[in-house]
């Protein structure tokens, strides 16, 4: 599934590395890094546990390793309307409805294509 997803965003992706992919029953773990044509990169950590719970972090940074955005579901921002889902931006933490690699890649694609058209 991950590889098909990458293919669907090939116009913005220049490379990727799967660091870890494991399946055990209904559980899975994915640790990967995607590099984009604008020099930015996305670090992915996505875990689905046997009990059905999920833990994820998607860290998007520019070519100088500066944070663009990080989405995660750590339970430390209880004030968020989308708790535990939230997004870290350089200006602070905000609610987030994005929860999958595909959601994040859509945002990154829109951002990259918007920058390249200006």
Backbone bond lengths (Angstrom), bond angles and torsions (degrees), N, CA, C in turn:
res aa  C-N    CA-C-N  psi(-1)  N-CA   C-N-CA  omega(-1)  CA-C   N-CA-C  phi
1 X - - - 1.451 - - 1.524 111.47 -
2 X 1.335 118.37 -43.18 1.459 121.58 -179.71 1.526 110.64 -59.36
3 X 1.329 116.55 -43.12 1.455 120.25 -177.52 1.523 111.65 -66.27
4 X 1.313 117.93 -37.43 1.473 121.51 175.73 1.524 110.68 -64.39
5 X 1.324 115.62 -39.32 1.459 120.77 178.16 1.529 110.28 -62.33
6 X 1.317 116.47 -44.09 1.468 121.41 178.41 1.533 109.69 -59.39
7 X 1.307 116.64 -44.95 1.471 120.83 178.97 1.519 111.45 -57.56
8 X 1.311 117.03 -38.03 1.459 121.71 -179.12 1.520 113.98 -68.11
9 X 1.317 117.38 -15.96 1.470 121.89 179.73 1.528 110.83 -119.31
10 X 1.332 116.64 25.23 1.469 121.33 -174.62 1.529 113.60 -61.89
11 X 1.323 117.97 -22.52 1.468 119.06 -179.90 1.534 113.14 -69.32
12 X 1.336 117.28 -17.12 1.471 119.31 178.81 1.528 112.93 -115.33
13 X 1.331 117.60 -11.62 1.469 121.85 -175.22 1.524 110.04 -98.23
14 X 1.337 115.79 129.94 1.473 119.82 176.67 1.524 111.55 -104.86
15 X 1.320 118.08 -16.69 1.451 120.64 177.74 1.514 111.35 -175.33
16 X 1.323 114.63 162.60 1.461 119.72 176.54 1.515 109.18 -155.21
17 X 1.330 114.78 156.09 1.456 122.55 177.29 1.519 107.98 -133.56
18 X 1.321 116.02 127.70 1.455 120.29 171.96 1.517 106.63 -95.44
19 X 1.307 116.46 111.91 1.459 122.47 -177.28 1.523 110.21 -82.21
20 X 1.328 114.76 -38.95 1.465 119.70 178.73 1.516 109.19 -151.69
21 X 1.310 115.59 133.17 1.457 120.91 169.85 1.516 106.55 -142.66
22 X 1.315 115.64 120.19 1.461 121.31 -179.78 1.518 108.97 -136.59
23 X 1.313 114.69 143.14 1.471 121.40 171.43 1.502 106.80 -125.95
24 X 1.307 115.34 136.26 1.453 121.50 175.50 1.516 106.81 -144.51
25 X 1.342 113.82 101.45 1.453 119.37 -174.20 1.513 109.78 64.33
26 X 1.310 117.10 -129.71 1.465 121.36 178.59 1.528 112.22 -87.21
27 X 1.322 117.02 -0.54 1.470 121.25 -179.76 1.529 110.02 -94.24
28 X 1.327 115.13 156.82 1.463 119.81 177.93 1.519 110.32 -156.07
29 X 1.319 114.69 160.73 1.467 120.17 172.96 1.518 108.49 -140.69
30 X 1.311 115.28 138.65 1.455 122.21 177.80 1.522 108.14 -134.39
31 X 1.316 115.51 125.03 1.460 122.29 171.62 1.523 105.02 -127.78
32 X 1.327 116.70 122.04 1.460 120.76 -174.89 1.520 110.62 -151.98
33 X 1.330 115.04 167.42 1.459 121.22 175.46 1.520 107.92 -137.26
34 X 1.323 115.83 134.00 1.463 122.30 178.70 1.523 107.83 -117.71
35 X 1.334 115.76 136.72 1.466 121.73 177.37 1.525 108.40 -111.79
36 X 1.327 115.35 136.78 1.456 121.35 -174.91 1.517 111.87 -110.81
37 X 1.338 115.34 162.06 1.460 120.80 -174.31 1.529 113.40 -66.37
38 X 1.315 118.75 -17.22 1.467 120.69 177.29 1.530 112.11 -89.28
39 X 1.342 117.47 4.31 1.466 121.23 179.68 1.514 113.90 92.67
40 X 1.324 118.04 -9.68 1.463 120.61 178.56 1.524 109.50 -78.85
41 X 1.336 115.85 167.83 1.467 120.35 179.41 1.528 109.82 -144.96
42 X 1.321 114.07 156.52 1.459 121.64 179.81 1.520 108.47 -124.13
43 X 1.334 116.50 121.14 1.467 121.84 173.78 1.515 107.84 -96.86
44 X 1.324 115.64 129.81 1.462 122.05 -173.81 1.520 110.12 -117.64
45 X 1.321 115.95 131.67 1.460 123.23 168.81 1.518 105.65 -134.02
46 X 1.322 115.90 117.38 1.460 120.01 -176.60 1.524 108.50 -141.07
47 X 1.328 116.12 117.29 1.461 122.21 -176.07 1.523 110.06 -124.03
48 X 1.317 116.21 130.37 1.449 122.47 172.98 1.525 106.40 -115.65
49 X 1.319 115.95 120.81 1.460 121.05 -174.42 1.523 111.59 -93.03
50 X 1.318 115.29 162.16 1.464 121.33 -178.00 1.521 112.59 -57.91
51 X 1.327 117.85 -30.12 1.466 120.69 -179.69 1.535 112.70 -81.97
52 X 1.341 116.99 3.36 1.461 121.54 178.50 1.514 114.47 91.70
53 X 1.329 118.04 -9.17 1.464 119.61 177.85 1.528 109.73 -75.28
54 X 1.314 115.21 161.70 1.457 121.02 -175.56 1.509 110.63 -138.20
55 X 1.313 116.08 144.60 1.464 123.01 177.50 1.521 106.56 -131.87
56 X 1.328 117.33 128.60 1.465 119.29 179.50 1.521 111.71 -143.09
57 X 1.325 113.63 157.88 1.455 122.75 172.63 1.517 107.33 -152.58
58 X 1.334 116.11 127.93 1.459 122.71 177.00 1.526 106.79 -123.44
59 X 1.308 116.25 110.93 1.466 121.57 -174.36 1.525 109.16 -109.92
60 X 1.333 116.04 112.33 1.468 122.73 -179.01 1.515 108.26 -105.25
61 X 1.338 116.04 125.52 1.465 120.19 -179.56 1.518 109.72 -134.91
62 X 1.337 114.45 157.12 1.462 119.55 179.87 1.528 110.59 -81.31
63 X 1.323 116.84 -177.77 1.467 121.10 -175.80 1.528 113.12 -66.70
64 X 1.331 116.85 -15.92 1.468 121.58 176.77 1.524 112.11 -98.28
65 X 1.319 116.92 13.13 1.473 124.22 179.60 1.524 113.48 67.85
66 X 1.328 116.94 22.34 1.465 121.08 175.11 1.526 109.24 -87.36
67 X 1.319 116.00 137.84 1.457 121.91 178.87 1.526 111.12 -59.47
68 X 1.319 115.57 128.61 1.459 121.35 167.29 1.524 107.04 -98.02
69 X 1.332 115.69 -50.74 1.460 121.01 177.93 1.527 109.48 -165.09
70 X 1.329 115.65 148.44 1.468 120.78 172.42 1.520 108.05 -135.99
71 X 1.313 114.85 124.98 1.455 122.16 178.48 1.519 107.96 -104.67
72 X 1.329 117.56 134.98 1.463 119.37 175.36 1.521 110.40 -157.89
73 X 1.323 114.28 173.21 1.467 119.15 179.35 1.523 111.50 -126.10
74 X 1.322 116.66 32.62 1.468 119.86 171.41 1.522 108.06 -64.22
75 X 1.304 116.62 145.20 1.469 119.96 -171.31 1.528 113.78 -89.93
76 X 1.328 117.78 38.47 1.465 119.76 -177.61 1.528 114.68 -103.62
77 X 1.320 119.33 3.46 1.470 120.54 177.65 1.524 109.60 -123.99
78 X 1.318 114.86 70.48 1.465 121.25 -175.75 1.522 113.48 -66.41
79 X 1.323 117.10 -16.44 1.466 120.84 -179.93 1.530 112.23 -77.76
80 X 1.323 118.37 -9.93 1.464 121.80 -178.13 1.531 111.15 -73.79
81 X 1.304 116.06 137.64 1.474 120.12 178.40 1.527 111.36 -66.28
82 X 1.327 117.39 -20.50 1.463 121.93 179.55 1.536 111.66 -104.96
83 X 1.324 116.64 18.62 1.474 122.39 -177.88 1.522 110.86 -46.08
84 X 1.308 118.42 134.84 1.466 128.85 3.36 1.530 114.15 -88.60
85 X 1.321 117.85 3.74 1.465 122.23 -176.85 1.525 109.65 -78.14
86 X 1.332 115.98 130.84 1.460 120.41 179.95 1.524 109.83 -157.90
87 X 1.343 114.12 170.33 1.455 121.52 -176.93 1.520 108.83 -131.14
88 X 1.321 115.56 131.28 1.461 122.57 175.13 1.517 108.42 -94.77
89 X 1.313 116.42 125.70 1.457 123.16 175.43 1.523 108.24 -119.91
90 X 1.319 119.13 163.39 1.470 118.83 177.21 1.528 112.88 -54.32
91 X 1.338 117.60 -30.02 1.465 121.33 -178.32 1.524 113.80 -87.87
92 X 1.337 118.20 -7.65 1.461 119.85 -180.00 1.519 112.61 144.30
93 X 1.326 115.13 -168.45 1.462 122.01 -175.92 1.526 109.20 -104.83
94 X 1.340 115.58 136.26 1.466 121.40 -178.74 1.531 109.33 -134.76
95 X 1.342 117.42 160.23 1.469 119.92 176.09 1.532 110.91 -61.57
96 X 1.322 116.02 155.88 1.466 120.36 -179.86 1.523 110.92 -144.53
97 X 1.314 115.04 135.57 1.466 120.80 174.55 1.523 111.06 -100.61
98 X 1.325 118.07 -9.96 1.462 122.14 179.44 1.525 108.66 -76.25
99 X 1.354 115.59 130.45 1.464 118.69 -174.82 1.516 114.20 -138.77
100 X 1.326 116.97 -1.97 1.462 119.41 -177.86 1.524 110.18 -129.23
101 X 1.320 115.57 163.31 1.462 120.23 176.86 1.528 109.22 -58.71
102 X 1.312 117.20 -40.70 1.467 119.82 179.86 1.530 111.38 -62.38
103 X 1.334 118.17 -42.92 1.472 121.26 176.54 1.526 110.48 -55.67
104 X 1.318 115.84 -45.25 1.466 121.65 -176.33 1.524 110.14 -68.85
105 X 1.337 117.34 -43.47 1.464 120.36 179.98 1.525 111.59 -62.45
106 X 1.304 118.19 -33.67 1.471 120.99 176.47 1.523 110.58 -63.17
107 X 1.319 116.51 -42.79 1.468 120.73 179.00 1.523 110.34 -65.23
108 X 1.319 116.40 -45.69 1.464 120.78 -179.80 1.529 110.05 -62.77
109 X 1.318 117.01 -43.58 1.464 120.72 179.20 1.526 110.73 -58.70
110 X 1.322 116.84 -48.50 1.470 120.54 179.11 1.516 111.22 -58.60
111 X 1.323 116.47 -41.68 1.461 121.13 -179.54 1.529 111.10 -65.06
112 X 1.324 116.65 -47.41 1.469 120.82 -177.90 1.523 110.79 -65.63
113 X 1.325 117.20 -45.05 1.465 119.96 -179.22 1.530 111.34 -65.75
114 X 1.336 116.39 -35.95 1.465 120.52 177.77 1.532 110.17 -64.87
115 X 1.332 116.65 -42.77 1.474 120.31 179.24 1.526 111.33 -65.75
116 X 1.327 117.21 -38.89 1.463 120.09 -176.20 1.530 112.49 -75.71
117 X 1.332 117.18 -16.83 1.475 119.79 179.38 1.520 112.61 -91.44
118 X 1.317 116.97 -5.36 1.481 119.19 -179.39 1.500 111.31 -98.55
